[in-house]
Amino acid sequence: MQNLTFNLDRFNTTYGFAEKLQTEFTNTQVYYNGNETMVQLTSRALHYITTENEISSRHGDFLVSSANATIPTQLSAQVLYEIPLEQNGGTWISGIHYTRSAKLPRVIVTAHCLTTYNTRHTTVDTPVAYSLDGGTSIGIISSLKDLIQHFLDYGGSQHTPVNAIPPIWVASPEPGSFSVVGSFIQSNCAGLEQYMISDLLLNKFNQSVLLSSSCLSTKTCTVAAFWEPSQHELAAASGSWVVRTGSLLNSGHGLPKTTRPISADFDSISGLNDPSFGTMLSKGLQGDSTRLAAALATVFSEIPWKEQIQSASGHEPYTVIEIVLTRLGYGYEMSSTPTRLSLAVVMAYCIFAVGYITYMLSSGRTSTAWSSATEIIVLAMQSKRSEHLCHVSAGINSIETYQEPVGIRVGDRNHLELVFEHDQSNQLRKLRKVRVNKAY
């Protein structure tokens, strides 16, 4: 990655980390490290999770402060905000609640920073400990002398004051690791500003220098950055548009298999090699890993992209980004079993109704008789009393009574009455079927 920068003053002003950091927090701000003019800056949600773990090893007792941080990329914010709503153009309409979402890569930064409990004296030959990728084991990266030599080999000056040594970034010696170890040499005594690196090394390392650990110490942080596909969402929050991503896993649970490591030269990122960057990490007793992970997340999230989207008429392949627009409101879906059963009953009734209408239209027969309960009661009152039913005058207490087949027949005196199919007395009577288009 090229053309990446970190603006320390803007970062400290925008993200005011409290003295005691929360284990999980989301900070929504408009932030950009670069200095060039942007067409539109949209608020992006910085999300981080922190943990602490005490480790005892043969190298000493340490407190490992771990953090995972993520923030939507500037690319995702511009894609979701600046691309028109419709093919022929369009703008955001105030008062309408909707969200725009797209699946794009997001950056995840993990950081593990060591705090030693040891109070022993430190020499330039003392091994420098660092955290392995999991944050649960300790390794040795090199000595303080080797770190300073690395700084000199990459353009550093021996005339650099001891209290102004910039952060030193080296690749993690852990096998198979994509991490980078940052070493922050901290000066805690006012008298050290008169000494240079050459004084510390005493002319090409011909002897060790004994220094009090309270005056000079080395803090190491193991950092790694990854790309992970994630759902990005642009929605209104507190009167402004905010871009958010999905949930973030705790650093103790590892990273998803869909992540891809980010390879970057930390020495080429302006702002990360300033001594004040290490000073920022030393603010307070907690939060060094959180500040580091959040700072690097803002850096890697600002991938340059062209403001003008050219026509894909050439031979160069273009990345297809699918944007989903969701408007909030009331809807109905067939998701539950009761809903599906209800729809099945409604559909069956509709089929029966359509079939009956088709029958009436094809046969030409229809009737409005006995279309209400009152008409059925009047017909029953005119019917002959049946001995087939017993003990029903005060109520019906048997389901078999409801199962009796009932029909309408023409009686002896040419009037209609209700009769029961299983009534034996009907066989002694001359009952006839009802004729169509005849008055009774």
Secondary structure, 3 states (H helix, E strand, C coil): CCCCECCHHHHHHHCCCCCCCCCEEEEEECCCCCCCCCCCCCEEEEEEEEEEEEEEECCEEEEEEEEEEEECCHHHHHHHHHCCCCCCCCCCCCCCCEEEEEEEEEEEEEEEEEEECCCCCEECCCEEEEECCCCCCEEEEEEHHHHHHHHHHCCCCCCCEHHHCCCEEEECCCCCCCCEEEEEEEECCHHHHHCEHHHHHHHHHCCCCEECCCCEEEEEEEEEEEEEEEEEEEEEECCEEEEECCCCCCHHHCCCCCCEECCCCHHHCECCCCHHHHHHHCCCCCCHHHHHHHHHHHHHCCCCCCCCCCCCCCCCCCCCCCEEEEECCCCCCCCCHHHHHHHHHHHHHHHHHHHHHHHHHHHCCCCCCCCCHHHHHHHHHCCCCCCCCCCCCCCCCCHHHHCCCEEEEECCCCCEEEEECCCHHHHHCCCECCCCCCCC
